[in-house]
C-alpha cells in the first residue's frame, strides 16, 4: 500500500492507496498555524496507519523541495521542522517530499501527449510542469503567481489579480465558485488570461490545465478566454484530489526504480 500526505495551507489530507490506486482510507484535519499543534495533529493521524504495510510514502508540501527535503513551507514559518525525521520514526519505508503543485500536475497531465502545465488558482497561483508522465526539473522553480502585471492601473502580482482569493475579495463572496453571472465570468477570464501568453512563450506547453476553485467553474468562463494561445485548455479531472493521486503515481514510479 502507499501513503499520500498532502499538507495544504488550510487542510492536511492523508490517504491510503491500494496497489491499484483505490483509496482505502483517508483522514483530513485543519492545518494549524503553529508548528507544534500541526506536528501533534499529524502524528496522531499517522499513528492510525501503523497496522498497514506501507511500501512508499509521498509527502506533498506547499513550498520548495531540495534533495528530497522540504526547505520552505510557503507562507508557514516551519523551516526548522524535521518532518523527514518525524515520519521515519513512525514508518520504515522510503519517504519522498515533493511540491504539491508538481504532484497535482503529474496526475492531471498523466498520459497526455506533449508537455503539460497545471495552474491552481486558489489562495495564490501555483503550478507545475510535466512531460511524458514525469515532473520536469523546471517545475520546482515554477512560481507564476509572483509574475507582475499592470491591471486596472496598478502593478500587481498575478495571484493578487487572478487567484480565487483575490476574486472573492473583489466580488465580496465567500467562494469564487459562486461567480456565475456573465459579467463576472468575463472578468474571471480576463484576469486568468493575463499570465497565459507568458507561460506559452516561456515553456511551450501543449496543454494548460486550469485548476483550484476556478477549475470547478472552468466550463463557465472558458468561452470568454481568447482563442489565440495555440494550446489546449482543460479542466482538472479531480479538482479537489489532484495532489493525493499525484502522490500515488509518484509512489508507483519510485517503487519501480
C-alpha positions as CSV (number, residue, x, y, z in Angstrom):
1,X,0.0,0.0,0.0
2,X,1.0,3.6,-0.5
3,X,0.5,6.6,1.8
4,X,-0.1,10.1,0.5
5,X,0.3,13.1,2.8
6,X,-0.9,16.3,1.4
7,X,0.0,19.3,3.6
8,X,-2.0,22.2,2.4
9,X,-2.3,25.8,3.6
10,X,-5.8,25.2,5.1
11,X,-6.1,21.4,5.4
12,X,-4.0,18.3,5.6
13,X,-5.2,15.1,3.9
14,X,-3.7,11.7,4.4
15,X,-4.8,8.9,2.0
16,X,-4.0,5.2,2.0
17,X,-3.9,3.8,-1.6
18,X,-4.1,0.2,-2.6
19,X,-1.7,-1.2,-5.2
20,X,-4.2,-0.5,-8.0
21,X,-4.9,3.1,-6.9
22,X,-8.0,2.8,-4.9
23,X,-8.3,5.0,-1.8
24,X,-8.8,2.6,1.2
25,X,-8.8,5.2,4.0
26,X,-8.4,8.9,4.4
27,X,-8.1,11.4,7.3
28,X,-8.4,15.1,6.9
29,X,-7.7,17.8,9.5
30,X,-7.2,21.6,9.6
31,X,-3.6,22.6,9.1
32,X,-2.7,24.6,12.2
33,X,-0.7,27.8,12.0
34,X,1.6,26.8,14.8
35,X,4.2,24.1,14.1
36,X,3.8,22.3,17.5
37,X,0.0,21.9,17.1
38,X,0.5,20.8,13.5
39,X,3.0,18.1,14.4
40,X,0.8,16.8,17.2
41,X,-2.2,16.5,14.8
42,X,0.0,14.9,12.1
43,X,1.5,12.3,14.4
44,X,-1.9,11.4,15.9
45,X,-3.3,10.9,12.3
46,X,-0.3,8.9,11.1
47,X,-0.4,6.5,14.0
48,X,-3.7,5.3,12.7
49,X,-1.9,3.8,9.7
50,X,0.6,1.8,11.7
51,X,-1.1,-1.5,11.1
52,X,-0.9,-1.3,7.4
53,X,2.1,-2.4,5.3
54,X,3.2,0.8,3.6
55,X,5.7,0.5,0.7
56,X,6.1,4.1,-0.1
57,X,5.2,7.5,1.4
58,X,5.0,10.6,-0.6
59,X,4.6,14.0,1.2
60,X,3.2,16.9,-0.7
61,X,4.1,20.4,0.7
62,X,3.1,23.9,-0.4
63,X,6.7,25.0,-0.9
64,X,10.0,24.3,-2.4
65,X,11.8,20.9,-2.1
66,X,15.6,20.3,-2.5
67,X,17.3,17.0,-2.3
68,X,14.1,15.3,-1.2
69,X,13.7,17.5,1.9
70,X,11.4,20.5,2.4
71,X,13.3,23.7,2.7
72,X,10.4,26.2,2.6
73,X,6.8,25.8,3.6
74,X,5.3,28.6,1.6
75,X,3.6,31.1,4.0
76,X,4.4,28.9,7.1
77,X,7.4,29.6,9.2
78,X,8.2,25.9,9.7
79,X,11.6,25.7,8.2
80,X,13.0,24.2,11.5
81,X,10.6,21.2,11.5
82,X,12.3,17.9,10.8
83,X,9.4,16.3,9.1
84,X,11.6,13.6,7.5
85,X,12.9,12.5,10.9
86,X,9.4,12.6,12.4
87,X,7.9,10.3,9.7
88,X,10.9,8.0,9.8
89,X,10.3,7.3,13.5
90,X,6.8,6.1,12.5
91,X,7.5,4.1,9.3
92,X,10.4,2.2,7.9
93,X,9.6,2.5,4.2
94,X,11.1,5.0,1.7
95,X,9.8,8.6,2.0
96,X,9.9,11.3,-0.6
97,X,8.9,15.0,-0.4
98,X,7.6,16.9,-3.5
99,X,5.9,20.2,-4.2
100,X,2.1,19.8,-4.1
101,X,1.5,21.6,-7.4
102,X,4.0,19.4,-9.2
103,X,2.2,16.4,-7.9
104,X,-1.1,17.7,-9.0
105,X,0.4,18.3,-12.4
106,X,1.7,14.7,-12.5
107,X,-1.8,13.3,-12.1
108,X,-3.6,15.8,-14.2
109,X,-1.1,15.5,-17.1
110,X,-0.8,11.8,-16.8
111,X,-1.0,10.1,-20.2
112,X,-1.5,13.4,-22.0
113,X,0.8,13.9,-25.1
114,X,3.4,16.5,-25.0
115,X,4.2,19.0,-22.2
116,X,1.6,19.9,-19.6
117,X,1.4,23.0,-17.4
118,X,-1.1,22.8,-14.5
119,X,-2.2,26.0,-12.7
120,X,-4.0,26.1,-9.5
121,X,-6.0,29.3,-8.8
122,X,-6.6,29.2,-5.1
123,X,-5.2,31.2,-2.2
124,X,-2.4,32.1,-4.6
125,X,-1.4,30.8,-8.0
126,X,0.8,27.7,-8.1
127,X,1.6,25.3,-10.7
128,X,3.8,22.5,-12.1
129,X,5.2,21.2,-15.4
130,X,5.3,17.6,-16.6
131,X,6.1,15.7,-19.8
132,X,5.9,12.0,-20.6
133,X,4.5,11.3,-17.1
134,X,7.5,12.9,-15.4
135,X,7.9,16.0,-13.3
136,X,10.3,18.3,-15.1
137,X,13.2,20.0,-13.2
138,X,11.8,23.5,-14.0
139,X,8.6,22.6,-12.2
140,X,10.4,23.1,-8.8
141,X,11.0,26.8,-9.6
142,X,7.8,27.5,-11.4
143,X,6.0,30.3,-9.5
144,X,3.8,32.1,-12.0
145,X,1.7,33.7,-9.2
146,X,4.6,36.1,-8.5
147,X,4.8,37.4,-12.0
148,X,3.8,41.0,-12.2
149,X,1.2,42.6,-14.5
150,X,-0.5,46.0,-14.7
151,X,-4.2,45.6,-14.1
152,X,-6.7,48.5,-13.5
153,X,-3.8,50.9,-13.4
154,X,-1.8,49.0,-10.7
155,X,1.2,46.8,-10.9
156,X,0.4,43.6,-9.0
157,X,1.4,40.0,-8.8
158,X,-0.7,37.7,-10.9
159,X,-2.0,35.9,-7.9
160,X,-3.2,39.2,-6.4
161,X,-5.3,39.7,-9.6
162,X,-6.5,36.2,-10.6
163,X,-6.2,33.9,-7.6
164,X,-9.6,32.6,-6.2
165,X,-8.9,34.6,-3.0
166,X,-8.4,37.8,-5.0
167,X,-11.7,37.3,-6.9
168,X,-13.5,36.5,-3.6
169,X,-12.2,39.8,-2.2
170,X,-13.1,41.8,-5.3
171,X,-16.6,40.5,-5.5
172,X,-17.2,40.2,-1.7
173,X,-18.2,36.5,-2.0
174,X,-17.3,33.6,0.2
175,X,-16.3,31.3,-2.7
176,X,-15.1,32.1,-6.2
177,X,-17.2,29.1,-7.4
178,X,-20.2,31.3,-6.7
179,X,-19.3,33.6,-9.6
180,X,-21.8,32.7,-12.3
181,X,-23.0,36.0,-13.9
182,X,-21.8,36.7,-17.4
183,X,-20.0,39.9,-16.4
184,X,-18.3,38.1,-13.5
185,X,-17.2,35.3,-15.7
186,X,-15.9,37.7,-18.3
187,X,-13.8,39.4,-15.6
188,X,-12.5,36.0,-14.4
189,X,-11.4,35.1,-17.9
190,X,-9.7,38.5,-18.4
191,X,-7.7,38.0,-15.1
192,X,-6.8,34.4,-15.8
193,X,-5.7,35.1,-19.3
194,X,-3.0,37.7,-18.1
195,X,-0.3,35.2,-17.5
196,X,-1.1,32.6,-20.0
197,X,0.7,34.1,-23.0
198,X,3.9,34.3,-21.0
199,X,3.6,30.7,-19.9
200,X,3.1,29.6,-23.6
201,X,6.1,31.7,-24.7
202,X,8.5,30.5,-22.0
203,X,7.6,26.9,-21.5
204,X,5.9,25.9,-24.9
205,X,3.2,23.6,-23.4
206,X,0.8,21.5,-25.4
207,X,-1.8,21.6,-22.7
208,X,-2.6,24.0,-19.9
209,X,-4.9,22.8,-17.1
210,X,-6.7,25.4,-15.0
211,X,-7.3,24.1,-11.5
212,X,-8.1,25.1,-8.0
213,X,-11.6,26.6,-7.3
214,X,-11.5,28.2,-10.7
215,X,-11.2,24.7,-12.2
216,X,-14.6,24.0,-10.8
217,X,-16.2,26.8,-12.9
218,X,-13.8,26.3,-15.9
219,X,-16.7,25.4,-18.3
220,X,-18.5,28.6,-17.3
221,X,-15.7,31.1,-18.2
222,X,-13.5,29.2,-20.7
223,X,-15.7,30.5,-23.6
224,X,-14.6,34.1,-22.7
225,X,-10.9,33.3,-22.9
226,X,-9.2,34.4,-26.1
227,X,-8.5,31.7,-28.6
228,X,-5.1,32.9,-29.7
229,X,-2.9,30.8,-27.3
230,X,-2.4,27.8,-29.6
231,X,-2.6,25.3,-26.8
232,X,-5.3,23.1,-25.4
233,X,-7.1,24.4,-22.3
234,X,-8.6,21.8,-19.9
235,X,-10.3,21.5,-16.6
236,X,-8.9,19.1,-13.9
237,X,-10.1,15.5,-13.7
238,X,-10.1,15.7,-9.9
239,X,-10.2,19.4,-8.8
240,X,-10.1,18.5,-5.0
241,X,-7.8,15.5,-5.1
242,X,-5.2,16.0,-7.8
243,X,-2.4,16.1,-5.3
244,X,-3.0,12.9,-3.5
245,X,-3.5,11.0,-6.8
246,X,-0.2,12.6,-7.9
247,X,1.3,11.2,-4.7
248,X,0.1,7.7,-5.7
249,X,1.5,7.9,-9.2
250,X,4.9,9.1,-7.9
251,X,4.9,6.3,-5.3
252,X,4.4,3.8,-8.1
253,X,7.3,5.4,-10.1
254,X,9.6,5.4,-7.1
255,X,8.8,1.7,-6.4
256,X,9.9,0.7,-9.9
257,X,13.3,2.4,-9.6
